[in-house]
């Protein structure tokens, strides 16, 4: 029996507006400008991947991903899609960096392999659909009265925790958290994310000032390249530190663990290059005694479904920041994870990733086939 072959790859720009602009220390996000890759094979199976480029974190845009995906797509035509390691190695050799673009192809390949196996992706990865997964909800930077109002609304909606975007200055950031605590009470879990917005001394001073407010963890307090200072912040912080923009792949994870720079890793497919490397980060974390969170950029419910499969095979993931699709004003995804309210996601068993896109919606988007 001959090997299977990739016969055609469709590439779509996926544009989904946010319900309201989302503000972080790195800028304002008004819409999801994603890319979808659909891989056809001579077996009759198709696999789908989605990525969400965010230029200030990964250096990629929808336009760069779209153009590079044509190049990668042409390279993959005629190749065996089920030899995932070989295909991903070829992609890595062909293009340096660009983990977000690579994550779309990674996801499509895993979708294909699990469909061929006739099982949900989490089972192919060695997992079980026996975890209850509840996402937190993220609050963007704003005046204290607005963030407090949003926090109370999310608490009343049943979300088990909130993540608050900070990273401006000590006075304003503390004022935001004080207002939120006054609104939601002392027992409601709060996590914070500075998105590299502080220098080391500002981070230490701010985190110490926030100690009375019972913060679960702080993501990426200083610049992503400044691992030594993040280790110093961790040593002087009463609040646990999570690496996000500083941990793209397993090499970063190993270095940060060896330096004692953080208490948590935040794994995102758009940084790791997809599932293949995310599994490696998870392994490094387990070995180092570091817990993980999964996170998202501006993904639709499709990519969040793929992330859910990873979660079900990654027991060291203990925090779930899977709220991006809840912020979008459109949901063109069919199948996949279903939102139950109160932060809860559930996944029905289906082969592969078990989700797709409305065909009419996809075809209304700019697209090309190679």
C-alpha positions as CSV (number, residue, x, y, z in Angstrom):
1,X,0.0,0.0,0.0
2,X,1.4,3.4,-1.0
3,X,1.7,6.4,1.2
4,X,-1.0,9.0,1.5
5,X,-0.3,12.3,-0.1
6,X,-1.4,15.9,0.4
7,X,-3.2,17.0,-2.8
8,X,-4.4,20.6,-2.2
9,X,-4.2,23.2,0.6
10,X,-6.8,26.0,1.0
11,X,-5.7,29.1,2.9
12,X,-8.3,31.6,4.2
13,X,-8.1,34.9,6.0
14,X,-10.5,34.7,8.9
15,X,-11.7,38.1,10.1
16,X,-13.9,38.2,13.2
17,X,-14.7,41.5,15.0
18,X,-14.5,41.8,18.8
19,X,-17.6,42.7,20.7
20,X,-15.6,45.7,22.1
21,X,-12.0,46.8,21.7
22,X,-9.6,44.9,23.9
23,X,-6.8,46.9,25.5
24,X,-3.5,45.5,26.8
25,X,-0.1,47.1,27.6
26,X,1.1,46.2,24.1
27,X,-1.8,47.9,22.2
28,X,-5.5,47.8,21.3
29,X,-7.2,44.8,19.5
30,X,-10.4,45.5,17.6
31,X,-10.8,42.3,15.6
32,X,-9.4,38.8,15.2
33,X,-7.4,38.6,11.9
34,X,-6.7,34.9,11.8
35,X,-5.7,32.4,9.1
36,X,-7.3,29.0,8.4
37,X,-5.5,26.2,6.6
38,X,-7.4,23.3,5.1
39,X,-5.4,20.3,3.9
40,X,-6.8,17.8,1.4
41,X,-5.4,14.3,0.9
42,X,-5.8,11.5,-1.7
43,X,-7.4,9.5,1.1
44,X,-10.5,11.7,1.0
45,X,-9.7,13.1,4.5
46,X,-9.3,16.8,5.2
47,X,-7.6,18.4,8.1
48,X,-8.1,22.0,9.4
49,X,-5.8,24.3,11.3
50,X,-6.3,27.9,12.6
51,X,-3.8,30.4,13.9
52,X,-4.1,33.9,15.4
53,X,-1.1,36.1,14.7
54,X,-0.4,39.0,17.1
55,X,2.3,41.2,15.7
56,X,3.6,42.7,19.0
57,X,4.1,39.3,20.5
58,X,5.1,36.9,17.7
59,X,6.0,39.4,14.9
60,X,3.5,37.9,12.5
61,X,0.4,39.4,10.9
62,X,-2.4,37.9,8.9
63,X,-0.7,39.1,5.7
64,X,2.7,37.5,6.5
65,X,1.0,34.2,7.6
66,X,-1.2,34.1,4.5
67,X,1.8,34.7,2.1
68,X,4.1,32.2,3.9
69,X,1.3,29.6,4.0
70,X,1.3,29.6,0.2
71,X,5.0,28.8,0.2
72,X,4.7,26.1,2.8
73,X,1.6,24.7,1.1
74,X,3.4,24.3,-2.2
75,X,6.2,22.5,-0.5
76,X,3.9,20.0,1.2
77,X,1.9,19.0,-1.9
78,X,2.6,15.3,-2.7
79,X,4.0,14.6,0.8
80,X,2.7,12.1,3.4
81,X,0.5,14.1,5.9
82,X,0.6,11.3,8.5
83,X,4.4,11.6,9.0
84,X,3.9,14.5,11.3
85,X,7.4,14.8,12.6
86,X,8.9,14.8,9.1
87,X,6.5,17.4,7.8
88,X,7.0,19.7,10.8
89,X,10.8,19.3,10.5
90,X,10.6,20.3,6.8
91,X,8.5,23.4,7.7
92,X,11.0,24.4,10.4
93,X,13.9,24.1,7.9
94,X,12.0,26.1,5.3
95,X,11.1,29.0,7.4
96,X,12.8,30.3,10.6
97,X,10.5,31.6,13.4
98,X,6.9,32.3,12.4
99,X,5.4,29.9,15.1
100,X,1.9,31.1,14.6
101,X,1.9,30.2,10.9
102,X,3.5,26.9,11.7
103,X,0.8,26.2,14.3
104,X,-1.9,26.2,11.7
105,X,-0.2,23.5,9.7
106,X,0.7,21.5,12.8
107,X,-3.0,21.6,13.8
108,X,-4.2,20.5,10.4
109,X,-1.7,17.6,10.4
110,X,-2.9,16.4,13.8
111,X,-6.5,16.7,12.8
112,X,-5.8,14.5,9.7
113,X,-3.9,11.9,11.7
114,X,-6.6,11.6,14.4
115,X,-9.3,11.4,11.7
116,X,-7.3,8.6,10.0
117,X,-7.2,6.8,13.3
118,X,-10.9,7.3,13.8
119,X,-10.5,8.8,17.2
120,X,-10.7,12.2,19.0
121,X,-7.4,13.9,19.0
122,X,-7.1,13.9,22.8
123,X,-7.2,10.1,22.7
124,X,-4.5,9.9,20.0
125,X,-2.4,12.1,22.4
126,X,-3.0,9.7,25.2
127,X,-5.6,11.6,27.1
128,X,-9.1,11.1,28.4
129,X,-12.3,13.2,28.2
130,X,-12.7,13.2,32.0
131,X,-11.7,16.7,33.1
132,X,-13.9,19.6,33.9
133,X,-12.5,22.6,32.2
134,X,-13.6,26.1,33.2
135,X,-12.0,29.2,31.6
136,X,-11.3,32.4,33.4
137,X,-12.4,35.7,31.7
138,X,-10.1,38.5,30.9
139,X,-10.5,42.2,31.6
140,X,-8.7,44.7,29.5
141,X,-6.9,47.8,30.7
142,X,-9.3,50.6,31.7
143,X,-10.3,53.0,34.4
144,X,-10.9,51.5,37.9
145,X,-14.6,51.9,37.8
146,X,-14.9,50.1,34.4
147,X,-12.7,47.2,35.3
148,X,-14.5,46.8,38.6
149,X,-17.9,46.8,36.8
150,X,-16.6,44.2,34.3
151,X,-15.2,42.0,37.1
152,X,-18.5,42.0,39.0
153,X,-20.4,41.1,35.8
154,X,-18.0,38.2,35.1
155,X,-18.3,37.0,38.7
156,X,-22.1,37.1,38.4
157,X,-21.9,35.3,35.1
158,X,-20.3,32.4,37.0
159,X,-16.7,32.6,35.7
160,X,-14.5,30.8,38.3
161,X,-11.8,33.5,38.0
162,X,-10.8,36.7,36.2
163,X,-7.6,37.7,34.6
164,X,-6.9,41.5,34.7
165,X,-4.6,43.2,32.2
166,X,-2.1,45.5,33.9
167,X,1.4,46.8,33.0
168,X,1.0,50.6,33.2
169,X,2.3,52.0,36.5
170,X,2.2,51.1,40.1
171,X,-0.4,53.7,41.2
172,X,-2.9,53.0,38.4
173,X,-2.5,49.2,38.4
174,X,-3.0,49.0,42.2
175,X,-6.0,51.3,41.9
176,X,-7.5,48.9,39.3
177,X,-7.1,45.8,41.6
178,X,-8.3,47.7,44.7
179,X,-11.5,48.7,42.8
180,X,-12.0,45.1,41.6
181,X,-11.5,43.7,45.1
182,X,-14.0,46.2,46.5
183,X,-16.5,45.0,43.9
184,X,-16.1,41.2,44.0
185,X,-15.0,40.6,47.6
186,X,-12.0,39.0,49.1
187,X,-12.5,35.4,48.0
188,X,-12.9,35.6,44.2
189,X,-9.8,34.5,42.4
190,X,-7.9,37.2,40.5
191,X,-5.0,36.7,38.2
192,X,-3.0,39.5,36.6
193,X,-1.1,39.9,33.3
194,X,1.4,42.8,32.8
195,X,2.3,41.8,29.2
196,X,5.9,42.9,29.8
197,X,4.7,46.4,30.8
198,X,7.0,46.9,33.8
199,X,10.7,47.2,34.4
200,X,12.1,45.0,37.2
201,X,11.8,47.6,40.0
202,X,8.3,48.6,39.0
203,X,7.3,45.0,38.9
204,X,8.7,44.3,42.4
205,X,7.1,47.4,43.9
206,X,3.8,46.8,42.2
207,X,3.6,43.1,43.1
208,X,4.4,43.9,46.7
209,X,1.8,46.6,46.8
210,X,-0.7,44.1,45.4
211,X,0.1,41.4,48.1
212,X,-2.9,42.3,50.3
213,X,-5.3,41.6,47.4
214,X,-4.7,37.9,47.2
215,X,-3.5,37.6,43.5
216,X,-3.1,34.0,42.2
217,X,-0.3,34.7,39.8
218,X,1.2,37.4,37.6
219,X,2.0,36.8,33.9
220,X,5.1,38.2,32.2
221,X,6.0,41.2,34.5
222,X,9.1,42.3,32.5
223,X,10.4,42.3,28.9
224,X,10.3,38.8,27.3
225,X,14.1,38.8,26.8
226,X,14.9,39.7,30.3
227,X,14.9,36.3,31.9
228,X,17.5,37.2,34.6
229,X,15.3,40.1,35.8
230,X,12.2,37.9,35.8
231,X,14.1,35.5,38.1
232,X,14.9,38.5,40.3
233,X,11.3,39.6,40.3
234,X,10.2,36.1,41.2
235,X,12.7,36.0,44.1
236,X,11.3,39.3,45.5
237,X,7.6,38.9,44.7
238,X,4.9,37.7,47.1
239,X,2.9,36.7,44.0
240,X,3.8,33.7,41.9
241,X,5.2,34.5,38.4
242,X,4.0,33.0,35.1
243,X,6.1,33.0,31.9
244,X,4.1,33.8,28.8
245,X,5.9,35.8,26.1
246,X,9.2,34.5,27.3
247,X,8.3,30.9,26.7
248,X,7.7,30.1,23.1
249,X,9.0,26.6,22.9
250,X,10.6,23.8,24.9
251,X,14.1,25.4,24.6
252,X,12.7,28.5,26.3
253,X,11.0,26.3,28.9
254,X,14.2,24.5,29.7
255,X,16.2,27.7,30.1
256,X,13.6,29.4,32.3
257,X,13.2,26.3,34.5
258,X,17.0,26.1,34.9
259,X,17.1,29.7,36.0
260,X,14.3,29.4,38.4
261,X,12.6,32.3,36.7
262,X,9.0,31.4,37.1
263,X,6.4,29.3,38.8
264,X,4.2,28.6,35.8
265,X,4.4,28.4,32.0
266,X,1.6,29.7,29.8
267,X,1.3,27.5,26.7
268,X,-0.2,28.9,23.5
269,X,-0.2,27.2,20.2
270,X,0.5,30.6,18.4
271,X,3.8,30.7,20.3
272,X,4.8,27.1,20.5
273,X,4.3,26.4,16.8
274,X,1.4,24.1,17.6
275,X,0.7,20.8,19.4
276,X,4.0,19.1,18.7
277,X,6.1,21.6,20.7
278,X,3.3,22.3,23.3
279,X,3.6,18.7,24.3
280,X,7.4,19.2,24.8
281,X,6.9,22.3,26.9
282,X,4.4,20.3,29.1
283,X,7.0,17.6,29.5
284,X,9.7,20.0,30.6
285,X,7.3,21.6,33.0
286,X,6.4,18.3,34.6
287,X,10.0,17.4,35.0
288,X,10.8,20.8,36.6
289,X,7.8,20.8,38.9
290,X,6.3,23.8,37.1
291,X,2.6,24.0,36.6
292,X,1.1,25.2,33.3
293,X,-1.7,27.3,32.0
294,X,-3.1,27.2,28.5
295,X,-3.9,30.5,26.8
296,X,-5.1,32.0,23.6
297,X,-4.6,35.1,21.4
298,X,-7.7,35.9,19.3
299,X,-8.6,32.3,18.2
300,X,-12.1,31.3,17.2
301,X,-13.8,28.3,18.8
302,X,-12.1,26.0,16.3
303,X,-8.5,26.6,17.6
304,X,-9.9,26.5,21.2
305,X,-11.3,23.1,20.4
306,X,-7.8,21.9,19.4
307,X,-6.5,23.4,22.7
308,X,-9.1,21.5,24.6
309,X,-7.8,18.3,23.1
310,X,-4.3,19.2,24.3
311,X,-5.7,20.0,27.8
312,X,-7.3,16.6,28.0
313,X,-3.9,15.0,27.3
314,X,-1.9,17.4,29.5
315,X,-2.6,16.8,33.3
316,X,0.0,19.4,34.3
317,X,-2.2,22.1,32.9
318,X,-4.1,23.5,35.9
319,X,-5.3,27.0,34.7
320,X,-7.4,27.6,31.7
321,X,-7.4,30.9,29.9
322,X,-9.7,29.9,27.0
323,X,-11.9,32.9,26.5
324,X,-11.0,34.4,23.1
325,X,-14.0,33.1,21.2
326,X,-16.4,34.5,23.9
327,X,-15.1,38.0,23.1
328,X,-15.8,37.7,19.3
329,X,-18.9,39.0,17.7
330,X,-19.2,36.1,15.3
331,X,-18.9,32.3,15.6
332,X,-18.6,30.5,12.2
333,X,-17.4,27.3,13.8
334,X,-19.4,24.0,13.5
335,X,-19.1,21.2,16.0
336,X,-16.3,21.5,18.5
337,X,-16.3,22.6,22.1
338,X,-19.6,24.0,23.4
339,X,-19.9,26.7,26.0
340,X,-22.1,25.8,28.9
341,X,-22.1,29.1,30.8
342,X,-20.2,29.9,34.0
343,X,-16.9,29.4,32.2
344,X,-17.5,25.8,31.4
345,X,-16.4,24.2,28.1
346,X,-17.4,20.6,27.1
347,X,-16.2,18.5,24.2
348,X,-18.3,15.9,22.5
349,X,-16.4,12.9,21.1
350,X,-15.8,13.0,17.3
351,X,-12.9,12.0,15.1
352,X,-10.0,14.4,14.8
353,X,-10.4,17.9,16.3
354,X,-14.1,17.3,15.7
355,X,-14.9,20.8,14.4
356,X,-15.1,22.8,11.2
357,X,-16.2,26.1,9.7
358,X,-19.4,27.1,8.0
359,X,-18.5,26.8,4.3
360,X,-20.4,29.9,3.2
361,X,-18.6,32.0,5.8
362,X,-15.2,30.7,4.9
363,X,-15.9,31.2,1.2
364,X,-16.9,34.8,1.9
365,X,-13.3,35.4,3.2
366,X,-10.3,36.1,1.0
367,X,-8.8,32.8,0.1
368,X,-6.4,30.9,-2.2
369,X,-5.6,27.3,-3.0
370,X,-2.3,25.7,-3.7
